Amino acid sequence: MTQIGFVGLGKMGGNMVARITRDSDHDVVAFDRDPDVVTTIAEQTGARGADSLEDLVGKLQAPRLVWIMVPAGAPTQGTVDALAELLQAGDTVVDGGNSKWTDDKARAATLAAGGIDYVDVGTSGGVWGLEVGYCMMVGGPDEAVTRLAPILDVLAPETNELSRDAIGPRGWGHFGPSGAGHYVKMVHNGVEYGLMQAYAEGFDLFDKSEYDLDNAKIAHLWGQGSVVRSWLCELAARAFELQGNDLSELSGYTADSGEGRWTIAEAMDRDVPTPVITASLFARFYSRANGDFTHRMLSALRAQFGGHATKKSADG
Amino acid sequence: MTQIGFVGLGKMGGNMVARITRDSDHDVVAFDRDPDVVTTIAEQTGARGADSLEDLVGKLQAPRLVWIMVPAGAPTQGTVDALAELLQAGDTVVDGGNSKWTDDKARAATLAAGGIDYVDVGTSGGVWGLEVGYCMMVGGPDEAVTRLAPILDVLAPETNELSRDAIGPRGWGHFGPSGAGHYVKMVHNGVEYGLMQAYAEGFDLFDKSEYDLDNAKIAHLWGQGSVVRSWLCELAARAFELQGNDLSELSGYTADSGEGRWTIAEAMDRDVPTPVITASLFARFYSRANGDFTHRMLSALRAQFGGHATKKSADG
């Protein structure tokens, strides 16, 4: 039985607490800045609720494990800073969010001065993680990761026996010192952008083809022994089935949550050409009607050199 | 029991004949321009050997099915033309190679004049198809595809129950008239280029990272519930295991067999932006030391405008 505190009970944090309490006898103390959420999660999962960070820390026995699952950036940094004041040497802070790996390195160095360990956990699997388990990429000191392992085993169990010889019967891996987990997760997301864009371009061609092609049927068939079979292809089949082969009711506006930008920034720092990951991020920018000035300027220049007609904008 | 003639007994054709004779009681007549190969395949598989196209056609009962599995382009066209002289109305020619879909349309029109049906089958799964079954994308007239179905069921069985409701218990799909099969396969390969390049860029970053990352371990872990899990990721794990995390004994020279170029040409015809598929093909061109003149010209221009030092080539 391992004891762990959870800070942040949103969709991801709440699902993780639910998974741990459902599948193990680990003792979870749960806190969220919204007290109603704490009450709900405590009732639903059997986790012990805490009404403040102080209360959460007080309900854990040293050496403590505290898992932070709040939005990356200021909310996570603020929580780390607050916990630094409350925890003691030998305790461990775990950041399970989407932090930038360089932030992890800075936090680990700060906390280490007080003898507190810092473990970064990059999580993939999204909202499906509650059901099938997450894939977790971990960075941090060996001892702290070893103490966290029983929790990781529940959150990220083996889902594919193929890799048991290589990584053991688990769905998490420890890749190096602090920052390494989020580094691997960052690049995972950059690769994910490229994979998504490659499929999307292919199905865009099917949409425009002279044949009357059934995108759902193609995506389903590609799951049958083809070289491009993947979970994303299964999700595509599901999307075409639920939303129609032309996805006509969806907006094309595609957000990004930063990891693609960080991947490309790292590629700049390391002189690694990443044309596909970069083009995938830029395609998302285009999907948000960015590049608008570029397009007006192209139109203007064509008119200048060749007298090509320009179209006026609808409201111009 | 269905009867089929096979023309071309190379790695793919030979494996297909082996799979059909191993897993069904279908009657296969096999021909290759190399008589030794015919003898070997006949001995290994129990297929009946033929010593010429005439002999093959003579050994099949009308209405005949003849599957061509020779290199795309002139060899396939020559075989189709020769068979057109030997077959009769009601017979069906199947092209299981990597033909361009526009060639399929032209052949189908020519053969239709003589009452001969033409079915195009795009095949994915490579050398793993013998073991796990192929994924087959089919175009052609309904009746001809129905006659071919018992053969397709053996070559391309269901490998993923997830899609049974959508496409039935099979690993092949019929997508439209002649050309549709190779069209879907062409785009499949374009997508495949993009997927491969996305993974490759990500692992290139791992190779250059300040962390001492284990590529095999990462690729194996990504197979455990991550969003980027796929068969290509499993193959990457296998490659890193067998050839080392730095792949240092491999040449980077990466060939292409045409489908990527055709995908991009089709994107031009349909005004579909395909930046990732295009960048993936161009990355392969770079891998063959193309772009050399571009690079020399960049070097020359930097020297011209800024006085930046140029490097002489090793032999210049």
Interface residues (C-beta under 8 A of the other chain):
Chain A: S124 G125 G126 W128 G129 V132 G133 Y134 C135 M137 G139 A156 E158 T159 N160 L162 S163 A166 I167 R170 G171 W172 G173 F175 G176 P177 G179 A180 Y183 V184 V187 H188 G190 V191 E192 Y193 G194 L195 Q197 A198 Y199 E201 G202 D204 L205 F206 K208 S209 Y211 D212 L213 D214 A216 K217 I218 H220 L221 W222 G223 Q224 G225 S226 V227 V228 R229 S230 W231 L232 C233 E234 A237 E241 T263 E266 A267 R270 D271 V272 P273 T274 P275 V276 I277 A279 S280 F282 A283
Chain B: S124 G125 G126 W128 G129 V132 G133 Y134 C135 M137 G139 A156 E158 T159 N160 L162 S163 A166 I167 R170 G171 W172 G173 F175 G176 P177 G179 A180 Y183 V184 V187 H188 G190 V191 E192 Y193 G194 L195 Q197 A198 Y199 E201 G202 D204 L205 F206 K208 S209 Y211 D212 L213 D214 A216 K217 I218 H220 L221 W222 G223 Q224 G225 S226 V227 V228 R229 S230 W231 L232 C233 E234 A237 E241 T263 E266 A267 R270 D271 V272 P273 T274 P275 V276 I277 A279 S280 F282 A283
